[in-house]
Amino acid sequence: MPPTLTEAAQDLGIHHSTLAIQLNRLEADLGHPLFERAERATAMKLTRFGKRVAAAAQKIPVRKCHDGERKHPSKP
């Protein structure tokens, strides 16, 4: 089952409001919603556009740094 916003934020180690702000900014930049808005404490569900963005993001190569953290290859 997909996570709630709070669960996703906990997995990332950030506050849920920080994640909500980042998602809202990304949606504004892309011009389309990524998630279907639901009641509080319910699992997030991707929109059709969100599924396409997620599939494209999975194709972006990443590399692991010496500290084990994943980084995009264009970022030092």
PQR file of N, CA, C, O and H, with PARSE charges and radii, in Angstrom:
ATOM      1  N   MET A   1       0.850  -1.181   0.000 -0.4000 1.5000
ATOM      2  CA  MET A   1       0.000   0.000   0.000 -0.0000 2.0000
ATOM      3  C   MET A   1       0.895   1.243   0.000  0.5500 1.7000
ATOM      4  O   MET A   1       1.883   1.292   0.732 -0.5500 1.4000
ATOM      5  N   PRO A   2       0.555   2.249  -0.817 -0.5600 1.5000
ATOM      6  CA  PRO A   2       1.352   3.477  -0.851  0.2800 2.0000
ATOM      7  C   PRO A   2       1.338   4.172   0.511  0.5500 1.7000
ATOM      8  O   PRO A   2       0.377   4.041   1.269 -0.5500 1.4000
ATOM      9  N   PRO A   3       2.401   4.906   0.816 -0.5600 1.5000
ATOM     10  CA  PRO A   3       2.474   5.576   2.121  0.2800 2.0000
ATOM     11  C   PRO A   3       1.624   6.836   2.174  0.5500 1.7000
ATOM     12  O   PRO A   3       1.236   7.395   1.148 -0.5500 1.4000
ATOM     13  N   THR A   4       1.349   7.260   3.388 -0.4000 1.5000
ATOM     14  CA  THR A   4       0.739   8.568   3.583 -0.0000 2.0000
ATOM     15  C   THR A   4       1.857   9.606   3.446  0.5500 1.7000
ATOM     16  O   THR A   4       3.035   9.253   3.414 -0.5500 1.4000
ATOM     17  H   THR A   4       1.664   6.805   4.221  0.4000 1.0000
ATOM     18  N   LEU A   5       1.487  10.875   3.365 -0.4000 1.5000
ATOM     19  CA  LEU A   5       2.480  11.938   3.278 -0.0000 2.0000
ATOM     20  C   LEU A   5       3.388  11.913   4.506  0.5500 1.7000
ATOM     21  O   LEU A   5       4.603  12.076   4.385 -0.5500 1.4000
ATOM     22  H   LEU A   5       0.529  11.162   3.391  0.4000 1.0000
ATOM     23  N   THR A   6       2.815  11.713   5.664 -0.4000 1.5000
ATOM     24  CA  THR A   6       3.603  11.674   6.898 -0.0000 2.0000
ATOM     25  C   THR A   6       4.578  10.507   6.885  0.5500 1.7000
ATOM     26  O   THR A   6       5.736  10.665   7.270 -0.5500 1.4000
ATOM     27  H   THR A   6       1.829  11.581   5.762  0.4000 1.0000
ATOM     28  N   GLU A   7       4.122   9.329   6.446 -0.4000 1.5000
ATOM     29  CA  GLU A   7       5.008   8.160   6.383 -0.0000 2.0000
ATOM     30  C   GLU A   7       6.146   8.376   5.387  0.5500 1.7000
ATOM     31  O   GLU A   7       7.290   8.009   5.653 -0.5500 1.4000
ATOM     32  H   GLU A   7       3.180   9.200   6.134  0.4000 1.0000
ATOM     33  N   ALA A   8       5.826   8.972   4.243 -0.4000 1.5000
ATOM     34  CA  ALA A   8       6.855   9.247   3.244 -0.0000 2.0000
ATOM     35  C   ALA A   8       7.884  10.229   3.796  0.5500 1.7000
ATOM     36  O   ALA A   8       9.086  10.054   3.596 -0.5500 1.4000
ATOM     37  H   ALA A   8       4.897   9.271   4.026  0.4000 1.0000
ATOM     38  N   ALA A   9       7.413  11.251   4.485 -0.4000 1.5000
ATOM     39  CA  ALA A   9       8.326  12.236   5.080 -0.0000 2.0000
ATOM     40  C   ALA A   9       9.212  11.582   6.139  0.5500 1.7000
ATOM     41  O   ALA A   9      10.406  11.872   6.210 -0.5500 1.4000
ATOM     42  H   ALA A   9       6.437  11.393   4.648  0.4000 1.0000
ATOM     43  N   GLN A  10       8.644  10.713   6.953 -0.4000 1.5000
ATOM     44  CA  GLN A  10       9.437  10.010   7.969 -0.0000 2.0000
ATOM     45  C   GLN A  10      10.514   9.158   7.312  0.5500 1.7000
ATOM     46  O   GLN A  10      11.649   9.125   7.788 -0.5500 1.4000
ATOM     47  H   GLN A  10       7.674  10.477   6.895  0.4000 1.0000
ATOM     48  N   ASP A  11      10.174   8.468   6.223 -0.4000 1.5000
ATOM     49  CA  ASP A  11      11.156   7.653   5.508 -0.0000 2.0000
ATOM     50  C   ASP A  11      12.301   8.503   4.970  0.5500 1.7000
ATOM     51  O   ASP A  11      13.445   8.050   4.909 -0.5500 1.4000
ATOM     52  H   ASP A  11       9.252   8.495   5.837  0.4000 1.0000
ATOM     53  N   LEU A  12      11.987   9.740   4.580 -0.4000 1.5000
ATOM     54  CA  LEU A  12      13.001  10.651   4.056 -0.0000 2.0000
ATOM     55  C   LEU A  12      13.746  11.406   5.149  0.5500 1.7000
ATOM     56  O   LEU A  12      14.760  12.052   4.885 -0.5500 1.4000
ATOM     57  H   LEU A  12      11.058  10.108   4.629  0.4000 1.0000
ATOM     58  N   GLY A  13      13.244  11.323   6.368 -0.4000 1.5000
ATOM     59  CA  GLY A  13      13.875  12.017   7.482 -0.0000 2.0000
ATOM     60  C   GLY A  13      13.595  13.509   7.505  0.5500 1.7000
ATOM     61  O   GLY A  13      14.408  14.292   7.998 -0.5500 1.4000
ATOM     62  H   GLY A  13      12.420  10.798   6.583  0.4000 1.0000
ATOM     63  N   ILE A  14      12.428  13.909   6.966 -0.4000 1.5000
ATOM     64  CA  ILE A  14      12.042  15.322   6.965 -0.0000 2.0000
ATOM     65  C   ILE A  14      10.641  15.463   7.548  0.5500 1.7000
ATOM     66  O   ILE A  14       9.925  14.474   7.702 -0.5500 1.4000
ATOM     67  H   ILE A  14      11.768  13.273   6.566  0.4000 1.0000
ATOM     68  N   HIS A  15      10.258  16.674   7.868 -0.4000 1.5000
ATOM     69  CA  HIS A  15       8.931  16.947   8.416 -0.0000 2.0000
ATOM     70  C   HIS A  15       7.909  16.881   7.293  0.5500 1.7000
ATOM     71  O   HIS A  15       8.210  17.219   6.148 -0.5500 1.4000
ATOM     72  H   HIS A  15      10.839  17.478   7.743  0.4000 1.0000
ATOM     73  N   HIS A  16       6.692  16.443   7.625 -0.4000 1.5000
ATOM     74  CA  HIS A  16       5.672  16.291   6.576 -0.0000 2.0000
ATOM     75  C   HIS A  16       5.339  17.605   5.881  0.5500 1.7000
ATOM     76  O   HIS A  16       5.023  17.610   4.691 -0.5500 1.4000
ATOM     77  H   HIS A  16       6.446  16.168   8.555  0.4000 1.0000
ATOM     78  N   SER A  17       5.406  18.718   6.607 -0.4000 1.5000
ATOM     79  CA  SER A  17       5.103  20.001   5.972 -0.0000 2.0000
ATOM     80  C   SER A  17       6.177  20.373   4.948  0.5500 1.7000
ATOM     81  O   SER A  17       5.875  20.994   3.929 -0.5500 1.4000
ATOM     82  H   SER A  17       5.663  18.714   7.573  0.4000 1.0000
ATOM     83  N   THR A  18       7.420  19.998   5.215 -0.4000 1.5000
ATOM     84  CA  THR A  18       8.507  20.239   4.268 -0.0000 2.0000
ATOM     85  C   THR A  18       8.264  19.459   2.985  0.5500 1.7000
ATOM     86  O   THR A  18       8.431  19.993   1.889 -0.5500 1.4000
ATOM     87  H   THR A  18       7.665  19.493   6.043  0.4000 1.0000
ATOM     88  N   LEU A  19       7.871  18.199   3.118 -0.4000 1.5000
ATOM     89  CA  LEU A  19       7.580  17.381   1.946 -0.0000 2.0000
ATOM     90  C   LEU A  19       6.387  17.945   1.178  0.5500 1.7000
ATOM     91  O   LEU A  19       6.410  17.991  -0.052 -0.5500 1.4000
ATOM     92  H   LEU A  19       7.735  17.765   4.008  0.4000 1.0000
ATOM     93  N   ALA A  20       5.358  18.369   1.882 -0.4000 1.5000
ATOM     94  CA  ALA A  20       4.178  18.939   1.221 -0.0000 2.0000
ATOM     95  C   ALA A  20       4.548  20.186   0.426  0.5500 1.7000
ATOM     96  O   ALA A  20       4.082  20.362  -0.700 -0.5500 1.4000
ATOM     97  H   ALA A  20       5.340  18.332   2.881  0.4000 1.0000
ATOM     98  N   ILE A  21       5.368  21.039   0.991 -0.4000 1.5000
ATOM     99  CA  ILE A  21       5.812  22.252   0.293 -0.0000 2.0000
ATOM    100  C   ILE A  21       6.599  21.886  -0.953  0.5500 1.7000
ATOM    101  O   ILE A  21       6.385  22.465  -2.018 -0.5500 1.4000
ATOM    102  H   ILE A  21       5.747  20.896   1.905  0.4000 1.0000
ATOM    103  N   GLN A  22       7.516  20.921  -0.826 -0.4000 1.5000
ATOM    104  CA  GLN A  22       8.331  20.517  -1.977 -0.0000 2.0000
ATOM    105  C   GLN A  22       7.469  19.914  -3.076  0.5500 1.7000
ATOM    106  O   GLN A  22       7.683  20.200  -4.254 -0.5500 1.4000
ATOM    107  H   GLN A  22       7.690  20.451   0.039  0.4000 1.0000
ATOM    108  N   LEU A  23       6.504  19.087  -2.710 -0.4000 1.5000
ATOM    109  CA  LEU A  23       5.618  18.484  -3.705 -0.0000 2.0000
ATOM    110  C   LEU A  23       4.758  19.546  -4.387  0.5500 1.7000
ATOM    111  O   LEU A  23       4.561  19.503  -5.601 -0.5500 1.4000
ATOM    112  H   LEU A  23       6.330  18.854  -1.753  0.4000 1.0000
ATOM    113  N   ASN A  24       4.251  20.491  -3.610 -0.4000 1.5000
ATOM    114  CA  ASN A  24       3.443  21.570  -4.191 -0.0000 2.0000
ATOM    115  C   ASN A  24       4.255  22.406  -5.171  0.5500 1.7000
ATOM    116  O   ASN A  24       3.750  22.795  -6.225 -0.5500 1.4000
ATOM    117  H   ASN A  24       4.411  20.526  -2.624  0.4000 1.0000
ATOM    118  N   ARG A  25       5.512  22.684  -4.830 -0.4000 1.5000
ATOM    119  CA  ARG A  25       6.379  23.455  -5.732 -0.0000 2.0000
ATOM    120  C   ARG A  25       6.664  22.672  -7.011  0.5500 1.7000
ATOM    121  O   ARG A  25       6.646  23.236  -8.105 -0.5500 1.4000
ATOM    122  H   ARG A  25       5.922  22.369  -3.974  0.4000 1.0000
ATOM    123  N   LEU A  26       6.924  21.380  -6.874 -0.4000 1.5000
ATOM    124  CA  LEU A  26       7.187  20.548  -8.043 -0.0000 2.0000
ATOM    125  C   LEU A  26       5.969  20.505  -8.953  0.5500 1.7000
ATOM    126  O   LEU A  26       6.092  20.638 -10.171 -0.5500 1.4000
ATOM    127  H   LEU A  26       6.939  20.922  -5.985  0.4000 1.0000
ATOM    128  N   GLU A  27       4.794  20.320  -8.365 -0.4000 1.5000
ATOM    129  CA  GLU A  27       3.567  20.307  -9.160 -0.0000 2.0000
ATOM    130  C   GLU A  27       3.358  21.650  -9.864  0.5500 1.7000
ATOM    131  O   GLU A  27       2.937  21.685 -11.020 -0.5500 1.4000
ATOM    132  H   GLU A  27       4.694  20.212  -7.375  0.4000 1.0000
ATOM    133  N   ALA A  28       3.647  22.738  -9.181 -0.4000 1.5000
ATOM    134  CA  ALA A  28       3.513  24.065  -9.790 -0.0000 2.0000
ATOM    135  C   ALA A  28       4.503  24.221 -10.940  0.5500 1.7000
ATOM    136  O   ALA A  28       4.151  24.741 -11.999 -0.5500 1.4000
ATOM    137  H   ALA A  28       3.989  22.709  -8.242  0.4000 1.0000
ATOM    138  N   ASP A  29       5.733  23.774 -10.735 -0.4000 1.5000
ATOM    139  CA  ASP A  29       6.749  23.855 -11.796 -0.0000 2.0000
ATOM    140  C   ASP A  29       6.362  23.019 -13.009  0.5500 1.7000
ATOM    141  O   ASP A  29       6.561  23.447 -14.146 -0.5500 1.4000
ATOM    142  H   ASP A  29       6.019  23.352  -9.875  0.4000 1.0000
ATOM    143  N   LEU A  30       5.810  21.834 -12.776 -0.4000 1.5000
ATOM    144  CA  LEU A  30       5.438  20.933 -13.863 -0.0000 2.0000
ATOM    145  C   LEU A  30       4.102  21.300 -14.499  0.5500 1.7000
ATOM    146  O   LEU A  30       3.818  20.911 -15.631 -0.5500 1.4000
ATOM    147  H   LEU A  30       5.649  21.487 -11.852  0.4000 1.0000
ATOM    148  N   GLY A  31       3.281  22.054 -13.760 -0.4000 1.5000
ATOM    149  CA  GLY A  31       2.003  22.489 -14.288 -0.0000 2.0000
ATOM    150  C   GLY A  31       0.895  21.457 -14.207  0.5500 1.7000
ATOM    151  O   GLY A  31      -0.162  21.632 -14.814 -0.5500 1.4000
ATOM    152  H   GLY A  31       3.512  22.370 -12.840  0.4000 1.0000
ATOM    153  N   HIS A  32       1.125  20.380 -13.462 -0.4000 1.5000
ATOM    154  CA  HIS A  32       0.129  19.313 -13.323 -0.0000 2.0000
ATOM    155  C   HIS A  32       0.242  18.705 -11.933  0.5500 1.7000
ATOM    156  O   HIS A  32       1.334  18.666 -11.367 -0.5500 1.4000
ATOM    157  H   HIS A  32       1.983  20.238 -12.969  0.4000 1.0000
ATOM    158  N   PRO A  33      -0.864  18.231 -11.373 -0.5600 1.5000
ATOM    159  CA  PRO A  33      -0.790  17.534 -10.087  0.2800 2.0000
ATOM    160  C   PRO A  33      -0.138  16.157 -10.255  0.5500 1.7000
ATOM    161  O   PRO A  33      -0.360  15.469 -11.252 -0.5500 1.4000
ATOM    162  N   LEU A  34       0.659  15.775  -9.277 -0.4000 1.5000
ATOM    163  CA  LEU A  34       1.303  14.461  -9.278 -0.0000 2.0000
ATOM    164  C   LEU A  34       0.504  13.447  -8.471  0.5500 1.7000
ATOM    165  O   LEU A  34       0.562  12.246  -8.735 -0.5500 1.4000
ATOM    166  H   LEU A  34       0.839  16.334  -8.467  0.4000 1.0000
ATOM    167  N   PHE A  35      -0.245  13.940  -7.481 -0.4000 1.5000
ATOM    168  CA  PHE A  35      -1.003  13.069  -6.590 -0.0000 2.0000
ATOM    169  C   PHE A  35      -2.465  13.487  -6.551  0.5500 1.7000
ATOM    170  O   PHE A  35      -2.801  14.666  -6.661 -0.5500 1.4000
ATOM    171  H   PHE A  35      -0.292  14.916  -7.266  0.4000 1.0000
ATOM    172  N   GLU A  36      -3.323  12.489  -6.390 -0.4000 1.5000
ATOM    173  CA  GLU A  36      -4.728  12.767  -6.145 -0.0000 2.0000
ATOM    174  C   GLU A  36      -4.843  13.168  -4.682  0.5500 1.7000
ATOM    175  O   GLU A  36      -4.368  12.453  -3.801 -0.5500 1.4000
ATOM    176  H   GLU A  36      -3.051  11.531  -6.301  0.4000 1.0000
ATOM    177  N   ARG A  37      -5.458  14.281  -4.427 -0.4000 1.5000
ATOM    178  CA  ARG A  37      -5.616  14.746  -3.054 -0.0000 2.0000
ATOM    179  C   ARG A  37      -6.695  13.929  -2.371  0.5500 1.7000
ATOM    180  O   ARG A  37      -7.772  13.714  -2.926 -0.5500 1.4000
ATOM    181  H   ARG A  37      -5.844  14.862  -5.143  0.4000 1.0000
ATOM    182  N   ALA A  38      -6.399  13.479  -1.165 -0.4000 1.5000
ATOM    183  CA  ALA A  38      -7.332  12.640  -0.416 -0.0000 2.0000
ATOM    184  C   ALA A  38      -7.433  13.167   1.006  0.5500 1.7000
ATOM    185  O   ALA A  38      -6.833  14.181   1.359 -0.5500 1.4000
ATOM    186  H   ALA A  38      -5.524  13.654  -0.713  0.4000 1.0000
ATOM    187  N   GLU A  39      -8.200  12.459   1.803 -0.4000 1.5000
ATOM    188  CA  GLU A  39      -8.346  12.836   3.209 -0.0000 2.0000
ATOM    189  C   GLU A  39      -7.026  12.646   3.942  0.5500 1.7000
ATOM    190  O   GLU A  39      -6.148  11.906   3.499 -0.5500 1.4000
ATOM    191  H   GLU A  39      -8.688  11.634   1.516  0.4000 1.0000
ATOM    192  N   ARG A  40      -6.908  13.330   5.068 -0.4000 1.5000
ATOM    193  CA  ARG A  40      -5.700  13.191   5.889 -0.0000 2.0000
ATOM    194  C   ARG A  40      -5.512  11.754   6.312  0.5500 1.7000
ATOM    195  O   ARG A  40      -6.476  11.019   6.527 -0.5500 1.4000
ATOM    196  H   ARG A  40      -7.621  13.931   5.428  0.4000 1.0000
ATOM    197  N   ALA A  41      -4.254  11.363   6.427 -0.4000 1.5000
ATOM    198  CA  ALA A  41      -3.854  10.034   6.915 -0.0000 2.0000
ATOM    199  C   ALA A  41      -4.285   8.904   5.973  0.5500 1.7000
ATOM    200  O   ALA A  41      -4.402   7.751   6.389 -0.5500 1.4000
ATOM    201  H   ALA A  41      -3.471  11.960   6.252  0.4000 1.0000
ATOM    202  N   THR A  42      -4.520   9.244   4.704 -0.4000 1.5000
ATOM    203  CA  THR A  42      -4.811   8.199   3.732 -0.0000 2.0000
ATOM    204  C   THR A  42      -3.633   8.105   2.764  0.5500 1.7000
ATOM    205  O   THR A  42      -2.888   9.066   2.574 -0.5500 1.4000
ATOM    206  H   THR A  42      -4.425  10.180   4.366  0.4000 1.0000
ATOM    207  N   ALA A  43      -3.483   6.941   2.162 -0.4000 1.5000
ATOM    208  CA  ALA A  43      -2.363   6.706   1.251 -0.0000 2.0000
ATOM    209  C   ALA A  43      -2.420   7.653   0.057  0.5500 1.7000
ATOM    210  O   ALA A  43      -3.494   7.970  -0.454 -0.5500 1.4000
ATOM    211  H   ALA A  43      -4.088   6.160   2.316  0.4000 1.0000
ATOM    212  N   MET A  44      -1.240   8.097  -0.377 -0.4000 1.5000
ATOM    213  CA  MET A  44      -1.156   8.965  -1.538 -0.0000 2.0000
ATOM    214  C   MET A  44      -1.287   8.104  -2.791  0.5500 1.7000
ATOM    215  O   MET A  44      -0.783   6.982  -2.832 -0.5500 1.4000
ATOM    216  H   MET A  44      -0.368   7.839   0.038  0.4000 1.0000
ATOM    217  N   LYS A  45      -1.961   8.628  -3.809 -0.4000 1.5000
ATOM    218  CA  LYS A  45      -2.130   7.906  -5.054 -0.0000 2.0000
ATOM    219  C   LYS A  45      -1.692   8.814  -6.193  0.5500 1.7000
ATOM    220  O   LYS A  45      -2.146   9.954  -6.296 -0.5500 1.4000
ATOM    221  H   LYS A  45      -2.370   9.540  -3.776  0.4000 1.0000
ATOM    222  N   LEU A  46      -0.807   8.306  -7.052 -0.4000 1.5000
ATOM    223  CA  LEU A  46      -0.325   9.083  -8.178 -0.0000 2.0000
ATOM    224  C   LEU A  46      -1.428   9.310  -9.208  0.5500 1.7000
ATOM    225  O   LEU A  46      -2.269   8.442  -9.443 -0.5500 1.4000
ATOM    226  H   LEU A  46      -0.438   7.380  -6.968  0.4000 1.0000
ATOM    227  N   THR A  47      -1.408  10.482  -9.811 -0.4000 1.5000
ATOM    228  CA  THR A  47      -2.263  10.744 -10.961 -0.0000 2.0000
ATOM    229  C   THR A  47      -1.631  10.058 -12.173  0.5500 1.7000
ATOM    230  O   THR A  47      -0.527   9.522 -12.076 -0.5500 1.4000
ATOM    231  H   THR A  47      -0.726  11.187  -9.620  0.4000 1.0000
ATOM    232  N   ARG A  48      -2.314  10.071 -13.296 -0.4000 1.5000
ATOM    233  CA  ARG A  48      -1.740   9.501 -14.527 -0.0000 2.0000
ATOM    234  C   ARG A  48      -0.442  10.233 -14.862  0.5500 1.7000
ATOM    235  O   ARG A  48       0.553   9.600 -15.217 -0.5500 1.4000
ATOM    236  H   ARG A  48      -3.211  10.506 -13.375  0.4000 1.0000
ATOM    237  N   PHE A  49      -0.447  11.562 -14.751 -0.4000 1.5000
ATOM    238  CA  PHE A  49       0.760  12.347 -15.010 -0.0000 2.0000
ATOM    239  C   PHE A  49       1.858  11.991 -14.001  0.5500 1.7000
ATOM    240  O   PHE A  49       3.024  11.853 -14.370 -0.5500 1.4000
ATOM    241  H   PHE A  49      -1.255  12.076 -14.462  0.4000 1.0000
ATOM    242  N   GLY A  50       1.480  11.843 -12.734 -0.4000 1.5000
ATOM    243  CA  GLY A  50       2.440  11.469 -11.703 -0.0000 2.0000
ATOM    244  C   GLY A  50       3.099  10.131 -11.983  0.5500 1.7000
ATOM    245  O   GLY A  50       4.287   9.953 -11.713 -0.5500 1.4000
ATOM    246  H   GLY A  50       0.532  11.955 -12.434  0.4000 1.0000
ATOM    247  N   LYS A  51       2.336   9.187 -12.524 -0.4000 1.5000
ATOM    248  CA  LYS A  51       2.900   7.880 -12.886 -0.0000 2.0000
ATOM    249  C   LYS A  51       3.922   8.022 -14.005  0.5500 1.7000
ATOM    250  O   LYS A  51       4.950   7.346 -14.000 -0.5500 1.4000
ATOM    251  H   LYS A  51       1.371   9.332 -12.744  0.4000 1.0000
ATOM    252  N   ARG A  52       3.642   8.902 -14.968 -0.4000 1.5000
ATOM    253  CA  ARG A  52       4.592   9.118 -16.060 -0.0000 2.0000
ATOM    254  C   ARG A  52       5.870   9.776 -15.547  0.5500 1.7000
ATOM    255  O   ARG A  52       6.968   9.415 -15.972 -0.5500 1.4000
ATOM    256  H   ARG A  52       2.807   9.452 -14.973  0.4000 1.0000
ATOM    257  N   VAL A  53       5.732  10.731 -14.643 -0.4000 1.5000
ATOM    258  CA  VAL A  53       6.904  11.398 -14.068 -0.0000 2.0000
ATOM    259  C   VAL A  53       7.716  10.403 -13.242  0.5500 1.7000
ATOM    260  O   VAL A  53       8.944  10.387 -13.326 -0.5500 1.4000
ATOM    261  H   VAL A  53       4.841  11.024 -14.298  0.4000 1.0000
ATOM    262  N   ALA A  54       7.045   9.577 -12.448 -0.4000 1.5000
ATOM    263  CA  ALA A  54       7.744   8.583 -11.625 -0.0000 2.0000
ATOM    264  C   ALA A  54       8.498   7.591 -12.501  0.5500 1.7000
ATOM    265  O   ALA A  54       9.629   7.226 -12.180 -0.5500 1.4000
ATOM    266  H   ALA A  54       6.047   9.590 -12.379  0.4000 1.0000
ATOM    267  N   ALA A  55       7.894   7.150 -13.596 -0.4000 1.5000
ATOM    268  CA  ALA A  55       8.559   6.211 -14.507 -0.0000 2.0000
ATOM    269  C   ALA A  55       9.795   6.861 -15.126  0.5500 1.7000
ATOM    270  O   ALA A  55      10.838   6.217 -15.240 -0.5500 1.4000
ATOM    271  H   ALA A  55       6.975   7.446 -13.856  0.4000 1.0000
ATOM    272  N   ALA A  56       9.691   8.113 -15.521 -0.4000 1.5000
ATOM    273  CA  ALA A  56      10.833   8.824 -16.100 -0.0000 2.0000
ATOM    274  C   ALA A  56      11.933   9.016 -15.052  0.5500 1.7000
ATOM    275  O   ALA A  56      13.116   8.883 -15.365 -0.5500 1.4000
ATOM    276  H   ALA A  56       8.844   8.636 -15.428  0.4000 1.0000
ATOM    277  N   ALA A  57      11.550   9.326 -13.818 -0.4000 1.5000
ATOM    278  CA  ALA A  57      12.532   9.541 -12.753 -0.0000 2.0000
ATOM    279  C   ALA A  57      13.300   8.260 -12.434  0.5500 1.7000
ATOM    280  O   ALA A  57      14.471   8.317 -12.061 -0.5500 1.4000
ATOM    281  H   ALA A  57      10.589   9.433 -13.563  0.4000 1.0000
ATOM    282  N   GLN A  58      12.653   7.116 -12.578 -0.4000 1.5000
ATOM    283  CA  GLN A  58      13.321   5.830 -12.318 -0.0000 2.0000
ATOM    284  C   GLN A  58      14.460   5.587 -13.300  0.5500 1.7000
ATOM    285  O   GLN A  58      15.374   4.817 -13.005 -0.5500 1.4000
ATOM    286  H   GLN A  58      11.701   7.069 -12.881  0.4000 1.0000
ATOM    287  N   LYS A  59      14.420   6.225 -14.449 -0.4000 1.5000
ATOM    288  CA  LYS A  59      15.446   6.038 -15.480 -0.0000 2.0000
ATOM    289  C   LYS A  59      16.660   6.935 -15.282  0.5500 1.7000
ATOM    290  O   LYS A  59      17.669   6.765 -15.967 -0.5500 1.4000
ATOM    291  H   LYS A  59      13.678   6.851 -14.689  0.4000 1.0000
ATOM    292  N   ILE A  60      16.578   7.889 -14.357 -0.4000 1.5000
ATOM    293  CA  ILE A  60      17.694   8.797 -14.101 -0.0000 2.0000
ATOM    294  C   ILE A  60      18.781   8.024 -13.353  0.5500 1.7000
ATOM    295  O   ILE A  60      18.521   7.470 -12.285 -0.5500 1.4000
ATOM    296  H   ILE A  60      15.758   8.027 -13.801  0.4000 1.0000
ATOM    297  N   PRO A  61      20.000   7.982 -13.905 -0.5600 1.5000
ATOM    298  CA  PRO A  61      21.064   7.226 -13.220  0.2800 2.0000
ATOM    299  C   PRO A  61      21.491   7.919 -11.930  0.5500 1.7000
ATOM    300  O   PRO A  61      21.515   9.147 -11.845 -0.5500 1.4000
ATOM    301  N   VAL A  62      21.817   7.128 -10.952 -0.4000 1.5000
ATOM    302  CA  VAL A  62      22.335   7.643  -9.684 -0.0000 2.0000
ATOM    303  C   VAL A  62      23.632   6.927  -9.367  0.5500 1.7000
ATOM    304  O   VAL A  62      23.891   5.832  -9.865 -0.5500 1.4000
ATOM    305  H   VAL A  62      21.797   6.131 -11.021  0.4000 1.0000
ATOM    306  N   ARG A  63      24.434   7.548  -8.544 -0.4000 1.5000
ATOM    307  CA  ARG A  63      25.656   6.898  -8.094 -0.0000 2.0000
ATOM    308  C   ARG A  63      25.724   7.033  -6.584  0.5500 1.7000
ATOM    309  O   ARG A  63      25.159   7.961  -6.005 -0.5500 1.4000
ATOM    310  H   ARG A  63      24.224   8.438  -8.139  0.4000 1.0000
ATOM    311  N   LYS A  64      26.412   6.114  -5.963 -0.4000 1.5000
ATOM    312  CA  LYS A  64      26.583   6.172  -4.514 -0.0000 2.0000
ATOM    313  C   LYS A  64      27.913   6.830  -4.202  0.5500 1.7000
ATOM    314  O   LYS A  64      28.928   6.542  -4.836 -0.5500 1.4000
ATOM    315  H   LYS A  64      26.871   5.360  -6.434  0.4000 1.0000
ATOM    316  N   CYS A  65      27.897   7.715  -3.220 -0.4000 1.5000
ATOM    317  CA  CYS A  65      29.104   8.380  -2.762 -0.0000 2.0000
ATOM    318  C   CYS A  65      29.796   7.500  -1.735  0.5500 1.7000
ATOM    319  O   CYS A  65      29.261   6.470  -1.326 -0.5500 1.4000
ATOM    320  H   CYS A  65      27.073   7.950  -2.705  0.4000 1.0000
ATOM    321  N   HIS A  66      30.959   7.902  -1.331 -0.4000 1.5000
ATOM    322  CA  HIS A  66      31.708   7.121  -0.346 -0.0000 2.0000
ATOM    323  C   HIS A  66      30.970   6.981   0.974  0.5500 1.7000
ATOM    324  O   HIS A  66      31.224   6.044   1.731 -0.5500 1.4000
ATOM    325  H   HIS A  66      31.394   8.739  -1.664  0.4000 1.0000
ATOM    326  N   ASP A  67      30.048   7.913   1.259 -0.4000 1.5000
ATOM    327  CA  ASP A  67      29.274   7.825   2.499 -0.0000 2.0000
ATOM    328  C   ASP A  67      28.002   7.012   2.329  0.5500 1.7000
ATOM    329  O   ASP A  67      27.207   6.899   3.262 -0.5500 1.4000
ATOM    330  H   ASP A  67      29.842   8.674   0.644  0.4000 1.0000
ATOM    331  N   GLY A  68      27.801   6.433   1.122 -0.4000 1.5000
ATOM    332  CA  GLY A  68      26.621   5.605   0.872 -0.0000 2.0000
ATOM    333  C   GLY A  68      25.416   6.384   0.395  0.5500 1.7000
ATOM    334  O   GLY A  68      24.404   5.789   0.027 -0.5500 1.4000
ATOM    335  H   GLY A  68      28.447   6.525   0.365  0.4000 1.0000
ATOM    336  N   GLU A  69      25.503   7.701   0.394 -0.4000 1.5000
ATOM    337  CA  GLU A  69      24.382   8.518  -0.025 -0.0000 2.0000
ATOM    338  C   GLU A  69      24.274   8.495  -1.544  0.5500 1.7000
ATOM    339  O   GLU A  69      25.281   8.527  -2.251 -0.5500 1.4000
ATOM    340  H   GLU A  69      26.325   8.185   0.694  0.4000 1.0000
ATOM    341  N   ARG A  70      23.028   8.440  -2.040 -0.4000 1.5000
ATOM    342  CA  ARG A  70      22.807   8.417  -3.489 -0.0000 2.0000
ATOM    343  C   ARG A  70      22.788   9.849  -4.010  0.5500 1.7000
ATOM    344  O   ARG A  70      22.167  10.729  -3.414 -0.5500 1.4000
ATOM    345  H   ARG A  70      22.209   8.414  -1.465  0.4000 1.0000
ATOM    346  N   LYS A  71      23.469  10.072  -5.120 -0.4000 1.5000
ATOM    347  CA  LYS A  71      23.485  11.398  -5.724 -0.0000 2.0000
ATOM    348  C   LYS A  71      23.334  11.272  -7.222  0.5500 1.7000
ATOM    349  O   LYS A  71      23.731  10.274  -7.825 -0.5500 1.4000
ATOM    350  H   LYS A  71      23.974   9.357  -5.604  0.4000 1.0000
ATOM    351  N   HIS A  72      22.748  12.310  -7.817 -0.4000 1.5000
ATOM    352  CA  HIS A  72      22.624  12.363  -9.264 -0.0000 2.0000
ATOM    353  C   HIS A  72      24.026  12.540  -9.843  0.5500 1.7000
ATOM    354  O   HIS A  72      24.828  13.282  -9.275 -0.5500 1.4000
ATOM    355  H   HIS A  72      22.426  13.120  -7.327  0.4000 1.0000
ATOM    356  N   PRO A  73      24.343  11.881 -10.955 -0.5600 1.5000
ATOM    357  CA  PRO A  73      25.703  11.936 -11.480  0.2800 2.0000
ATOM    358  C   PRO A  73      26.186  13.322 -11.880  0.5500 1.7000
ATOM    359  O   PRO A  73      27.394  13.549 -11.935 -0.5500 1.4000
ATOM    360  N   SER A  74      25.283  14.253 -12.160 -0.4000 1.5000
ATOM    361  CA  SER A  74      25.718  15.594 -12.543 -0.0000 2.0000
ATOM    362  C   SER A  74      26.000  16.482 -11.337  0.5500 1.7000
ATOM    363  O   SER A  74      26.503  17.595 -11.495 -0.5500 1.4000
ATOM    364  H   SER A  74      24.301  14.068 -12.115  0.4000 1.0000
ATOM    365  N   LYS A  75      25.686  16.011 -10.146 -0.4000 1.5000
ATOM    366  CA  LYS A  75      25.926  16.782  -8.923 -0.0000 2.0000
ATOM    367  C   LYS A  75      27.202  16.284  -8.254  0.5500 1.7000
ATOM    368  O   LYS A  75      27.309  15.094  -7.959 -0.5500 1.4000
ATOM    369  H   LYS A  75      25.277  15.108 -10.018  0.4000 1.0000
ATOM    370  N   PRO A  76      28.158  17.153  -8.012 -0.5600 1.5000
ATOM    371  CA  PRO A  76      29.414  16.711  -7.355  0.2800 2.0000
ATOM    372  C   PRO A  76      29.211  16.285  -5.923  0.5500 1.7000
ATOM    373  O   PRO A  76      30.167  15.894  -5.254 -0.5500 1.4000
TER
END
